[in-house]
Amino acid sequence: IVGVLRAVNAKSSVKKRWIKISNKIKRIGILGAINGLRMRKWYQLDDIVIPIDIQCKKRNIPFFEFDNINSPKLIVALQQLDSDVGISLGNSYISSKVFQTPKFGMVNIHHEQLPDYQNAQSVIWQLYNNSRTTGFTIHKINKRIDEGQIIYQKQVQIVFKNSLAETVYKTYVKLMKESAEGLEKVLSAFPNYIKNASTQSSGTKYTTPSFRQFLVIRRRFLDLRKSHKEI
């Protein structure tokens, strides 16, 4: 690891934020938006993850922080690191000026199966579609979010718990651990994996569920959990 660059993604203007919020509410409704905020904590792993800057300090890895993933200063730093491949973790849209800077481009870990679950939050949409499995995909980054060539993917069993929130959280933890192992596997033989990367077929894009969709997710979760216990 030649360096870690963290983008804090400085907030956009108040006008742009409200336009984005209003457009989302139009799509999923006010109850869906409120419920989406409530669901965010299901995906927070602060209690088990050591902050990246502390990890870098312990391992003497150069660490840099910027206000935006696409800032010119970040691009300069990336050029100076002269890296072979960039790894994106938890970022928003990345411009071509950034993802084309490393010698072999950049890869992203998407914690769902592609192309069936583009833009999707982990687990919940699989439950919506009556599935007992989720998964992760490591793919190349291109100009379209979650549509780059698939390098590696793995199906993962959903960990059913008493509540939907705990089911999502425990499964997400499992996904994070398994995807870290998958990334290590890919990087250990990167030229071979890139050579055999496959182009995605047409996929399905998701966003935060509306409240009606959330009720379907909850009902199907209860049904799947019951049948899971009976197996």
Disulfide bonds with the S-S distance in Angstrom:
none
